[in-house]
Amino acid sequence: MEQKKFTATGLLRIFNATGYSFKGIKRAWKTEAAVRQEFLLALVLVPVAVCLAQSVTQLALMLLSLFIVVITELLNTAIEYVVDRIGTERHDLSGAAKDIASAAVFFSLAQVVCIWGCIILSNLNWIQFPLF
């Protein structure tokens, strides 16, 4: 007779998923300096965003841009873990996967500079929107 495998559903599944998420955040925090640095940078910049933003839309854009950096760094870390789990020998595809994930982090940081720069310059009336 086959035994049915228990799978959590509904609120229990959400509760379990939240626990796994916090476990992942804790692991990344302990093992990855970049995760700690980018999380702390976001933490420092949140009150700065509150002070600089002149509308709820500006605040949302500034805060979401910071979340994207942390999210991208967590995904980068996950990719590095998987590649390292597969093997420690050097391989072109392993290096490419890590490099591409790192490039994603770079672009997430670049979008923070773009968003924050546009908002700050606009608020200082140094640039006017629309530009054309």
C-alpha positions in Angstrom: 0.0 0.0 0.0 1.3 3.4 -1.0 1.9 5.9 1.7 0.7 9.4 1.0 3.4 12.1 1.4 2.2 15.0 3.5 2.6 18.4 1.9 1.7 21.6 3.7 -1.0 23.7 2.2 -2.6 27.0 2.9 -1.4 28.9 5.9 1.0 26.1 7.0 2.8 26.3 3.7 3.1 30.0 3.9 4.4 29.7 7.5 6.9 27.1 6.4 8.1 29.1 3.4 8.6 32.1 5.7 10.8 30.0 8.0 12.8 28.8 5.0 13.2 32.4 3.8 14.5 33.6 7.2 16.8 30.5 7.3 18.2 31.6 3.9 18.7 35.2 5.0 20.5 34.1 8.2 22.8 31.8 6.2 23.6 34.5 3.6 24.2 37.0 6.3 26.6 34.7 8.1 28.6 33.6 5.1 28.6 36.5 2.6 30.2 39.8 3.2 28.5 41.3 0.1 25.1 40.4 1.5 25.9 42.1 4.8 27.4 45.2 3.1 24.5 45.7 0.7 21.9 45.1 3.4 23.6 47.6 5.7 23.9 50.1 2.8 20.1 49.7 2.2 19.5 50.2 6.0 21.5 53.4 6.0 19.8 54.7 2.8 16.2 54.1 3.9 16.1 57.2 6.3 18.0 59.2 3.6 15.3 58.3 1.1 12.6 59.4 3.6 14.4 62.7 3.9 15.1 63.3 0.2 11.8 62.1 -1.4 9.2 64.7 -2.1 6.4 62.3 -2.9 5.3 58.8 -2.1 6.1 57.8 -5.6 9.7 59.0 -5.2 10.0 57.2 -1.9 8.7 54.0 -3.3 11.1 54.1 -6.3 14.0 54.8 -4.0 13.1 52.0 -1.5 12.3 49.5 -4.2 15.6 50.2 -5.9 17.4 49.2 -2.7 15.3 46.0 -2.3 16.3 45.0 -5.8 20.0 45.2 -4.9 19.5 42.9 -1.9 17.3 40.5 -3.9 19.9 40.4 -6.7 22.7 39.8 -4.2 20.8 36.9 -2.6 20.2 35.3 -6.0 23.9 35.8 -6.8 24.8 34.1 -3.6 22.4 31.2 -4.3 24.0 30.7 -7.8 27.5 30.7 -6.2 26.4 28.1 -3.7 25.0 25.8 -6.4 28.0 26.2 -8.7 30.3 25.5 -5.7 28.2 22.5 -4.7 28.6 20.9 -8.2 32.3 21.0 -8.0 35.4 22.9 -7.0 37.3 22.4 -10.3 37.5 25.3 -12.6 35.0 25.1 -15.5 34.1 27.7 -18.2 30.4 27.4 -17.6 30.8 27.6 -13.8 32.9 30.8 -14.1 30.4 32.2 -16.6 27.4 31.6 -14.3 29.2 33.3 -11.4 30.3 36.2 -13.6 26.8 36.7 -15.1 25.2 36.7 -11.6 27.8 39.3 -10.5 26.9 41.4 -13.5 23.3 41.3 -12.4 24.4 42.7 -9.0 26.4 45.4 -10.8 23.3 46.5 -12.8 21.1 46.5 -9.7 23.6 48.9 -8.1 23.7 51.0 -11.3 19.9 51.3 -11.3 20.1 52.7 -7.7 22.5 55.3 -8.9 20.2 56.2 -11.9 17.0 56.3 -9.9 18.4 58.2 -6.9 20.4 60.5 -9.2 17.3 61.4 -11.3 15.2 62.0 -8.2 17.8 64.1 -6.5 18.6 66.2 -9.6 14.9 66.7 -10.3 14.2 67.8 -6.7 17.1 70.3 -6.9 15.6 71.5 -10.2 18.8 70.7 -12.0 17.0 68.7 -14.6 13.4 69.0 -15.7 11.1 66.1 -16.7 10.1 65.3 -19.3 13.5 65.9 -20.9 12.0 66.2 -24.5 
